[in-house]
Amino acid sequence: MSNYDVVILGAGPAGERAAIQAAKIGKRVALIEREHVVGGTGVVWGAIPSKTLRESASFVRSITSRKLDGIPVNIGAEISIADFMYRERMVVQRELELINKALDRWAVDLIHGQGRILDEHRVVVENRHGQSRIQLSADFIVIATGSSPNHPEDVDFDTDVVFDSATILKLPRMPRSIIVLGAGVIGVEYAAIFAALGLQTTLVDTRPQMLPFVDREIIEILQRELRKLHMVIIHDDHYARVERIDGKPPSVRVHTREGNTVEADVLLYCVGRDGNSKGLGLENVGIQPNERGLIPVNSFFQTSMSHIYAIGDVVGFPALASTSMEQGRQAIRHAYGVAGPKGDTAVLPFAIYSIPEVSYIGATEEELVAAGTEYVAGRGRYELNPRGQIIDDTGGLLKLLFEKASMRLLGVHIVGTGASELIHTGQAFLYDGTDATQIAETLFNYPTLSDLYRHASLDALMQANKLDALMAR
């Protein structure tokens, strides 16, 4: 038996930051990871790999489709899968090195194996054959085991023609066409990546509306830009049957519930994720996950057992690397009564790394309408911005939503180049309670996309008939 202050199950972004936070305040920490590497979905299979691939796809598209006037550039007729994945592997390896150095620096004990809770304060670490290797005891236990792609029983994920969001990185060959089933964040991102590479891409949205939690005007622009990549988008449909078509190479055929039949070289299935809560021994301490394997927690990320916390994807929405990291820090601070930020991790910037990017924070226009809030929407358009012209992105939009009476900022919504970076200016304005006049009087470098904030605020003031008062100051 080894005794610790904190035992953490899962070394993804949530578990890693929880471990380092505990170590920083002098606690002895054991971090258990069932995979052979740390990093979890965020680093190894999700955020970092997919965003790196996105940059590669954007680079290829910039050469093949968005050539600068007067500068001839050529690229090879065919990009191999090795070419496409090379930089992704380099970036992931570098991130893993940085994580391991951080864990070493803070003397976190990293133990590889399957962690399982024995009772209120004991955890056993087992090997892949279920054999016990070591038992650990701790005052606090943190569950940060993440989530996995949903696998329906009637779909054969053979990693040859049918893939999920984890195995798509192991494509055996570069396809010429792809079906992406599921238009959530992951599905939209990968569909955009492959469409930008020139693959015939069909995106099947199982819902009537794409990404229903995002402002509708922003999604309309995103869909318009995705169709410019020659992407076919099918809404409100699902698979009825998936069949493999043998050949050299093989392909796949999808029959949908609405009677559509779609064929492609490969299928990427991206419909839902389940919390990794099975096999953790939760029944031994009376913790009951829901039907999707997600663990219920309170606002401090405590489970039904107050000294056992759950953080990250295993607790569900928003399931972002950024929020998962902050949840890890907050859980440890709460456990030990350490002062620190206690912001709501549901009110953080959200980014979709499609092509173009989408990012937002705060209320959507639809939410304000539903709440009966009187508001004004100001818009800054990339096509009217000099930097937008310079980078040849004229389809983007920055949209600011203000409370009509006070003109205080309520929401920021962006689609276009750099959206995931531009959002942080809006985040600062939002957290500070800034109004439209203050934003309009803020000076930005010229030419920059950031100047869209000033133009959007001026647009809102004009609509609210308050522009004359600003000019008279």
Sequence and secondary structure as in RCSB ss.txt:
>XXXX:A:sequence
MSNYDVVILGAGPAGERAAIQAAKIGKRVALIEREHVVGGTGVVWGAIPSKTLRESASFVRSITSRKLDGIPVNI
GAEISIADFMYRERMVVQRELELINKALDRWAVDLIHGQGRILDEHRVVVENRHGQSRIQLSADFIVIATGSSPN
HPEDVDFDTDVVFDSATILKLPRMPRSIIVLGAGVIGVEYAAIFAALGLQTTLVDTRPQMLPFVDREIIEILQRE
LRKLHMVIIHDDHYARVERIDGKPPSVRVHTREGNTVEADVLLYCVGRDGNSKGLGLENVGIQPNERGLIPVNSF
FQTSMSHIYAIGDVVGFPALASTSMEQGRQAIRHAYGVAGPKGDTAVLPFAIYSIPEVSYIGATEEELVAAGTEY
VAGRGRYELNPRGQIIDDTGGLLKLLFEKASMRLLGVHIVGTGASELIHTGQAFLYDGTDATQIAETLFNYPTLS
DLYRHASLDALMQANKLDALMAR
>XXXX:A:secstr
 EEEEEEEE  SHHHHHHHHHHHHTT  EEEEESSSSSSHIIIIISHHHHHHHHHHHHHHHHHHT   TT     
 S   HHHHHHHHHHHHHHHHHHHHHHHHHTT EEEESEEEE SSSEEEEE TTS EEEEEEEEEEEE   EEE 
  TTS   SSSEE TTGGGG SS  SEEEEE  SHHHHHHHHHHHHTT EEEEE SSSSSSTTS HHHHHHHHHH
HHHTT EEE S  EEEEEEE SSS EEEEEETTS EEEESEEEE S EEES TTS GGGTT    TTS     TT
 B SSTTEEE GGGG TT  HHHHHHHHHHHHHHHHT       TTSS EEE SSS EEEEE  HHHHHHHT  E
EEEEEEGGGSHHHHHTT  S EEEEEEETTT BEEEEEEESTTHHHHHHHHHHHHHTT BHHHHHT    SS GG
GHHHHHHHHHHHHTT HHHHHT 
